[in-house]
Amino acid sequence: MSFEDFITFKAAIEKADKYNLPVYVTMNGLYTPEQYPWLLKTISKISNLKGIKGLIVSDMGLLLTLK
């Protein structure tokens, strides 16, 4: 599922958490190094939400940057 804004995303995470449903966020794109600052900021923001159980990353460069 995709979300248009963070407020809608956060509301969905909170609702899932209310029902004890695990939520994993996927970053399925292939990203350029220029996109990493935004991605790192976004990942940091979403990782602080209570209902997020994990992050799935398909881009090896981003994965290594997160390491």
C-alpha positions in Angstrom: 0.0 0.0 0.0 1.2 3.5 -0.8 0.4 6.7 1.1 0.2 10.2 -0.1 1.4 11.8 3.1 3.0 11.1 6.4 -0.2 11.9 8.4 -2.2 9.2 6.6 0.7 6.7 6.9 1.1 7.4 10.6 -2.7 6.9 11.2 -2.6 3.6 9.4 0.4 2.4 11.5 -1.3 3.4 14.7 -4.5 1.6 13.7 -2.5 -1.5 12.8 -0.7 -1.3 16.1 -4.0 -1.1 17.9 -4.9 -4.5 16.5 -1.4 -5.9 17.1 -0.8 -6.2 13.3 2.9 -6.1 12.4 3.9 -3.6 9.8 7.1 -3.8 7.7 8.0 -0.9 5.5 9.5 -1.7 2.1 11.9 0.5 0.2 11.7 -1.3 -3.2 13.3 1.3 -5.5 16.7 1.6 -6.9 18.0 4.9 -5.5 20.7 7.3 -6.4 23.2 8.6 -3.9 21.5 12.0 -4.3 18.3 10.5 -2.9 20.0 9.0 0.2 19.7 12.1 2.5 15.9 12.2 2.0 15.6 8.4 2.4 17.7 8.4 5.6 15.6 11.2 7.0 12.4 9.4 6.1 13.6 6.0 7.4 14.6 7.7 10.7 11.2 9.3 11.0 9.2 6.1 10.3 11.5 3.9 12.4 10.4 5.9 15.5 6.7 4.9 15.0 5.6 2.3 17.6 3.9 -0.1 15.1 6.8 -0.5 12.7 8.4 -4.0 13.1 11.0 -3.8 10.4 12.3 -2.3 7.2 12.8 -4.2 3.9 15.4 -2.7 1.6 16.1 -3.9 -2.0 18.7 -1.4 -3.0 22.2 -2.7 -2.1 23.7 0.8 -1.9 21.0 2.1 0.5 21.4 -1.1 2.5 25.1 -0.5 2.9 24.5 3.1 3.7 22.1 2.1 6.5 24.6 -0.4 7.9 
